[in-house]
Amino acid sequence: MLKTLFKLLGVLASVSIILLASAYFYYNEPLPRGQQGREADQLAHKMLEAINFEAWEKTNVVQWTFRQTHHFIWHKKRKLAKVRWDDVEVLLDLRNLSKGKVFIGGLEPSAGKQKPLLEKAWRFFINDSFWLIAPTKVFDQGVTRQVVALADGQKALLVTFQSGGVTPGDSYLWILDNGGLPKSYKMWVSIIPVGGLEATWENWRETKTGVKLPTLHRLPVLHIAMDNVSTGYSLADLGIMEDPFATLSSD
């Protein structure tokens, strides 16, 4: 019985390796080279205009659910976030993680359990918010922009994050429609061994404050749904009458 099991596991492992190798050779692309400068910045500004970045800057609160598992309330103005998954609820001070609070089943765990959960919630927030608002970050500090000529003659925007986030050094090639709205991007990121893997940016929704945000991404291996996407100028705009961050200092 054990020999049969080990043989089966060996076959499955071999199949997995073959599939991964096939995917690598099928999808893998080298990071393209582009040109920094005025044209790249103009293309970036065109993308910001298409999503109404001006409205984003006036947005104070954001709510969304990532893949039906991670639930977020982000008070952008106060730099606070509430992250909830399973029976865990974390209140993050995005300027200082040590000021955050953790609850498991409504109770605060011991100090030793809080730090790893604060860090986990922060990673969830950084990753999952990127899938929602990545276009707004093209002029962040430490970001470079290049214009890349595609095979069909269109121009794409290559954005590289030299610093910040969880995995600095990642690059994204934005494919835009004629109006500048993102249709997809190709990724060269440290957590994915295949370079140039493409993810769509679709089902754009104009939210209450006027900023447009995506609600669906399609990749070759999975779909990423962004549910309950909404924005506001106050928590009340999201239907939240009690301040979930009342126990955190917002100084």
N, C-alpha and C positions, 0 to 999 in steps of 0.2 A: 504493500500500500504506500509506504513512504517513498520507495523508489519511483513509483508511478507519479506521485505528487511532485517529487523533485524534477522528474522528466517534464511534467506539464509546466511547472514554473520556469524551467529552462527554455522550453519552446516559447512561452509567453514573453520572456525576457528577450529572446532572439527576435521575435516578431516586432516588439516594441522598438528595439534598436534599428531594425530595418526601416520601420515606419518613420522614426525620427531622422534617420539618414536621408530617406527619400524626401521628406519635408524640407530638410536643410538644402539639398541640392535643387529642389524645385523652386523654393521661395527665396533662398538667400541671394541678396544683392549687395554689392559694395556700397559704402556711403558715397553719395555723389559729391562732386565738387561744384561750388557755386561762386558767386561774386558778391562780396559785401559792398555796401555803399548806398547811394541814394535810391537806386531802383528797388533794392531789397526792402528798404525802409518804406518806400511808397506802397509796395505790395502788402507789407504788414499793416500799414495804415488803412488800406482798402479793406482788408479782412476785419479790422476793428470797426470800421464804419458799417460793414455789412451786419455785424452782430449788435450794433448800437452800443459801442463801448462807453459813450458818454452817459448812457442810462445806467450802465454797470457801475460807473464811478459814484452815482447817486444812490445806488442800491445799498441798503443797510443790513438786510437779513435775507437768508437763502435757506430753502428746505429742499431735501431730495432723499431718495432711497436708491442705493446702489445694488443692483442685481437682487433685489428683494431680501437682502440680508443685512446691510448696513444702513442705518437710518440717521440722518444728519439734520441738525438745526444749527446754522452758522450765523452768529451775529457779527457780520463783517466789520461794522463800525467799531464795535467794542473788542474785536479780536478774540472772541470766545466761540466755542463750539461744543455742541452736545452730540455725542456719538453713542449709538445704541445697537447692540447685536446680542442675540440669544437673551440671557438674563442679565447681561452686563450693560451698565450705563456709565458713561464717563463724561465729566465736564472738563473741557480743556481750556486752559489759558494759553493761547497760541504764542504768547510772548515768553512764557515761563511755565514749562510743563510741571514743575514741582508744586505749583499753586493749584493744580487740578484736583479733582475729586473723583473717586471710583465707588460705584455701588454694584453689588452682586445680589440679585434678588431683593433689591431695596435696602440692603445693609452694607455698611462700609467694611471692607475686609481689613486685615492687619496691614501695617505699614509695608511689610515685606512683599505683599502681593500687589500693592498699588502701583509701584514704579513700572513693572513690566506691562501692566494693563494700560497705564498712561502712554507708554511708548507705542504699544500696539494700536491704541486708538489714534494716536498722532499719525502713524503710518497709514492707517485706513483713511484718515482725513486727507492726507497729502495725495495719496494715490487716487482716491475716489473723487475728490474735487477736481483733480486734473482732467478726468474724463468729462467733467461738466464745463469747466471754464478755462481750459488750456489756451484758447486763442487770446484771452485777456492778458496773458503773461509774456507776450512776445517782446515787450520793451522793459521787462523786469531787469534789475541789476544782474550782471553776469550772463546775460543772454546775447548771443550773436545771431545775426540774420544774413542769409545769403539768397540770392535769386538763382534758380536753377532752370536751365532750358530743358524741357521734356522732349521726347522723341517726336511728339505730334506738333511741336512748335510752340506749345503753351509754356507759360512761366509758372513755376512752383516756388514756394517759400521754404527754405531749409532753416530750421530754428534749432540751435544747440544751447543747452543749459549748462554753462560752464561751472555753475555753483548752485547751491540750494537744493531743496527737495531731499528725497531719500537716496537717489542714485544720480549724482551730478555727472555730467558728461554725455547724457543722452541727447539724441538728435531726432527730429521729426520733420518730415518733408510734407508740407501742407499742399494738397491739391484743391484749388478753389474753383467755384463756378464763375461765370462771366461777371457777376455782381460782387465777387469777393467772398461769398459765403463758403466756408469749408465743406467739401464733399467727403474728403477722407484725408488720412495721413499715413505715410510709411514710417516705420519706427526702426531706429538703431539704438537699442537700449540694452543695458547690461544684464537685465533679468531674463531677456529672451535671446537664445543663441542664434536665431535666424535673423539676419539683417534685412530690412526692407519689408517686413511683414506689414500688411496694409489693414487698416481699420476704418470703416466708414464713420462719418459724422452725419447723422440724418435725423429725420422727424423733428426738425427744429421747431421750437415753440416760443412765441413772443410772450413773455411773462408780464406780470402786473406793472413792473417798473419800466417796461419797454425793452429790456435786454432780451436777446434771442439766445436760447440755450437748447442743446441737443437732448433727445430722449432715447436715442438708440445708436448703438455701435455694432457693426457686424465684422467679425474676423473669420478667417478660414476655419477656426476650431471652436468658436463660441460666439454667442451674442451677449452684449452688455446692455441691459435695459436700465434706464434712469427714470424711476417712477416718482410721482408726487412732486414734480419739479415746480417750485414757485418762488417768487421773490417779493420783497416788500420794503417799505421805508420804516416799518416798525413790526414788532412781533405780532401785534394785533392784525396786521395785514395778512398774516399767515393763519389767523384764527387762534393764536396762542395768547390767552388772556393773563396768565401768570408767568412771571419771569423765571425761566428754568435755570438761570444763572445767578439767582439771588444770593446764593451762598458763596459765590466767588467774588473776589475784589475786582473791580473794573477800573481801578486807578491807572 
